[in-house]
Amino acid sequence: MPPAYTATNTEENYYSAVTPNFVADLTTADKIWFPMRIAYGRTERTVAIKNFLDEIKVENFLPMRYDRRMVDGFRKLVRVPALDGLIFIRSSQPDLTYIKRYNEMLLPLRYMMWSPRHDDEQSRIITIPQRAMANFMRVASVEDDRVMYLANQDFSHKIGRRVRVLEGPFEGVEGTIYRVKKDRRVVVTLDHVCSVAIAYINPSCLREIDE
């Protein structure tokens, strides 16, 4: 039984963003990583949702970066979400649907859906395997210009060389070498969600790996 979070009675809260047919295979108590869209996900709302999830002890990950913005008439470096309106939450699907439905702060959260390419396939909620998420977080936890976020970048039609970083701050990270803005970079991709590219790494620090 999920914990008794504060409930609201609005009609909007009653309806989940999830269609039951799409989650029939996710009704276990296992915790899974879900990429979640935040409706009208401005910086303040995204950070507020992250802070609320922390308060109720729901594991989450919000990639951050530093950006120069005007503050009180001065240009300053400000820490902001790296991807507009996107947060990652680790939970069981029933618990996540429950807390999303019965907490007004979390109403803007929307599951990301994979759209089928063929008529005989069914739409599914996008989830991220633990290993892939851990690999992504190793890169996304670096909050400086050594990483470049590529929202909705699709590399599925491109051929690249799979490598593992052998040393440095990204040691152990696995990715694929693609050309990004005229430079060859190691790119870590979460399928159908986003990608992050690492700044130049000396080829001697890379080892080619099998798929």
N, C-alpha and C positions, 0 to 999 in steps of 0.2 A: 504494500500500500504506500503510495507516494506521501511525503510529508504534507502536513496541513498548512499550505501557504495561504496568505490572505486572498480571499476570493472577492470577485466583483460580480455584479448582476446585469451588466450591460448586454444587450443583444449581440453586439459585436464580439464580445468576449466569449459568447456561447459557441460560436462557430469557429472551428479550427481551420487553419489554412491547409490542412491535410485531408485528402480524400481517402476514406478507409481502404479502398481497393489498392491504393498505392503502398500501404504500410502493412499489408497482411504478413509479409515476410520479415517484419522488423519488430514484432510484438514480443520480444524476449526482454529479459532484464539485463542483457549484456550492454555495457557502455560502448558507444560508437561515436566517432567524430562526425559531426554534422556541420557543413558550411551553411550559415544562415544569412539571408539577406535582411537588411533593416529598412523598412519602408521609410522613404524620405530621410535616409540615413545621414543627416548632417553630423558634423564633428561632435557637437554637444550631446546629441541624442545617442550616438554610437558609444561615446565614453560613459554616459550615464547608464546605459544598458550593461556595459562591461562591469561597472562598479556595483550595480545591483546584483549581477550574477555572482560576483565575488562575495557580497554580503550574505547571500543565501547558500554559499559554498557549492556552487555549480561550476565545475571545471570549464575553463574557457581560454581562448587565445585570441588576442587582438593585435595584429602586427602594427607597429608604430614606426614613425620616421620623424625627422626634423625638417621643418619647412620655414622659410622666411615669410612672415606675415606682418601686417600693420597692427600694432598694439599701442593704443593711446598715442597715436600719431608718430610712432617710431617703428622702424622695421626691425623685428626681432626673430630669433630662432625659436620656434614653437614646436613642441612635441604633439603630433597629430596622428590619427589613424592613417595607415599607409594605403589602405584600399577603401574607397568610399562605400559605406553601407554594407560591410561584410565582416562577420565575426564567426569564429569557430567554437563550437560547444561540444563537450564530451559528456554524453548522458545516454541512458536508455531511451528509446523512442517514446514509450508510454509516459515516462517521467517528464521528458522534454515537452511533449504535447500538453501535459497537465499543467506544468508551471507556466507555459506560454498562454494557456487559456485563462488561468485564474490569477494572473498578476498583470495589472494594467500597464506597468512599466514595460512588460515584454510583449504587448500586443503588436508592436511593429515587426516582430520577428516573423520571417517567412522561410519555410523550407525551400531549398533549391531543388528543382526538378530536372531530371534527365529526360529529354524528349526523344522518343523512338524515331528511327530512320525508316522503319518498315511498318506497314499496317498491322502485322501480326505480333508486334512487340508492344509492351505496356509501359507507360511512363513510370518512373521510379524516383523516389527521393534519393538525392546524391549523398553518399557517405564516403568517408576517407579512411582507408586502412591505417592502423596504428603506426606501422613502419613508415608509410608515406608521409604521415602527418609529422612524425618525429624528424624525418629528413627535412621537411619544409620548415619546421620551427627552428632547426639549427641555423638555417640561413636567415629566416625572417626575424630572428631575435637580434640580429645586428642592425642597429638603427642609424646607420650613416650611409654615405654615398658609395659604399662598396656593394650595395645591392640596388637593383632597379626592379620595380614592380611592373608587371605587364598584365593588367586587368583584361580578362576575356581574350587573352592572346591564345590563338589556336595553333599548336605545332603538330597536330595529329597527321597532317599531310606532308610534313617535312621529315627528311631522313637526317639523323644526327648520330654522333658517336657517343656511346654511353661511357662515362668515366667516373672514377672516385678520386676525391681530393685527398692527397697523402699527408699534407702538413699545413700548418698555419691555422688561422681562426676558423676555417671551414673544413678542417680535417675530418674525414669520414663521410662528408656529404657526397651523395651520388646524384648525378645529373646528366644532361645531354648537351653536347656542344652544338650550338646554333649560332648563326650570324644575326646579331641584334644591333641595329643602327650602325652597320658597317664594321662592327667588331665581333670577333668570335668570343662567345661567353659560355660559361657553364650555366645551364638553365634548369631549374627545378620546377616541375609542372605538377599541379593537382588537376587531373583531368576534368574538364568541363567547369572549372572554377577559376583558376588564376595561375600565373607563373611568376617566378622571381629569378632574375639573372644576376650572377655574381660578376663583379668587376674582374679585370684581367688577372688570370692566374698563370704563372709560368708553367709551360708544358711539362717541365721536369717534375712538377708537383702533382701530376695527373697520371692515373693508371687506367687503361681501357679495361672495361669489364663486360661480361656477357649479359644479355637480357635476363 
